[in-house]
Amino acid sequence: MDTRLASRWMRLGGALFDSLIIIAVMIPILIFIGYGKDFQNLTPMTMKQTTYAIVAGWIIFLLLNGYLLATYGQTIGKRIVRTRIANLYGEVPPLSRIIFLRYLPFGLLGQIPLYGSIIQLVNVLFIFRKDRRCLHDHLARTMVVNFKAGSKLIKE
């Protein structure tokens, strides 16, 4: 099992693939809930539309990535770039730790107007430290490591 830290570029690549996938799936949903009927004159989403979009986004994220996260510690993007989430011993962390400590806190904090963007920026800028771990990695006690196809994984 490879427990070498994934490069910053690999982490960025995985995040970009994940973002593109979610955007592609969310655009039809946003249109369905009434946002974007008139792309010429977009108005801010209502609180109801925002809530639906956030809930739909989380459901879609879990539907797309839940199995991979639980089994391999990967999202689709991490699978494409051959990285995975590991605990500090190199094992696949439980799905509950990944969701409730790694993704959910910063996902919710990111929804706070103005301050959420600052928190998200600080979170990702932590990747430039020597240990290449973002704030969400420190909170969940995880790291992102290289993944070789076919390697045997140990579940926590």
N, C-alpha and C positions, 0 to 999 in steps of 0.2 A: 504494500500500500504506500502510495506516494504522499508524504505529508509536507512536502515543500510548499511554502506559501505561493499562492498564485501571484503573478505579476500584476501591477496596477493596470496595465493595458488589457490583460485578460479579464480582470474584474470589470473594467469599463465596457469591454466588448459584450460580456454577459449581460450587464445592465442595459446596454443599448438594445440588444436582441429582445430582452424581456419587455422593455418599454415599447418597442415597435409592435410586438405581438399584442400587448394590451391595448394600444391605441387602435390597431386594426379591428379588434373585437369591440371596443367601446364606442367607436364612431356610430355604428348603426343603433346602438342602445341609446346614445345621447339624442339621436334624431327621433327615436321612438318615444322618449319621454318628453319630447317637445322642444329640445334645444337644437338650434341650427335649422329651423324651418326656413329661415330667411338668412342665408349666409352673408348677405350684403349688409344687414343691420343686426349683428349679434348683440344681444343685451345680456347683462349678467344673469346667471342662472338664479332662479328662486331658491329659497331654502329647501323647499320640497324637492326640486330637481337636483340640487346638490346632494341631498341625503340619498336619493335614489341612485345617483351616479356613484357615490362612495360605496354604498352597499353592493350595487351591481359589480363594481370593480373588484371588491374583495371576494365576492362569490366566484367571479370569473377567474381571478388569480388562483383561488384554491382548486377550482375545477381543472384548470390547465396544469397546475404545478403540484397539487397535493400529493399525488402518488409518488412523483419523482422526489419531492422533498422528504417524504416519509421513508422511502426506500434507499435513496442514494444521496440525500442532502443536496439535491440539485433542482434548479428551475430549468425550463426549456433553454433559456439563454446560457446558463452555466453548463448545461449538457453540450450545447453547440461548441462552446469554447473549451470544453474539457476541464472544468473546475467543479468544485463541490464545497459545500459547507461542512465543516468538521468541528467537533468540540476540541478542547485544548489537548486531548489525548489522540486526536486523529480519527475518532469514531464518528459515525453519523449521529447527531443529536436527536432526541425525540422531537416529533413534529410539533408538539405543544410548545417546546422551548423555541423552536424556529419561528413559529407563528406569533406567540404571545410575548416573547422577549426580543426577537430580532426584527420582525416586520411590523407588527401592530403599533407599538409605542411611537416610533418615528413616523409611521404612516398617518397616525392620528394627529400627532404634533404638527405635521406638515400641512394640515388643514387650517391651522390658525392663521388668519390674515396677517401679512407682513412678517410676524415673528416666526411662523412656521417655515417660511423660506429661509430665514436666517439659521434656524435650528438645523434644517436639512443641509444647508451649505456647510456648517460646522461639522455635522455628522460625516459627510463625505470627504471633507478636507483632512480628517484624521488619517486617511489612507496614506498621506505623505509622511507619516511617522515611520520609524524603522520597522515596527512590527506589522505595518500595512493593514492594520485593523481599524475599521470605522467605529464610531461610537456604538452603533447597533451591535457590532461584534463584541465589544467590551461588555455591554449590558447582558447579552445572551451567552457570554463566555464561549464564543465561536471564532473561527477563522475560515478563510477561504483558501483552499489548497488545490494543487493540481490533481487531476483524475485521469487515470489510464483506463481506457475501455477494457472491460474484462477483469479488472482487478477486484479482489475479494474485499468486501466492506464489512466492517464490524459495527453492529448497531449498539448504541449505548443502552 
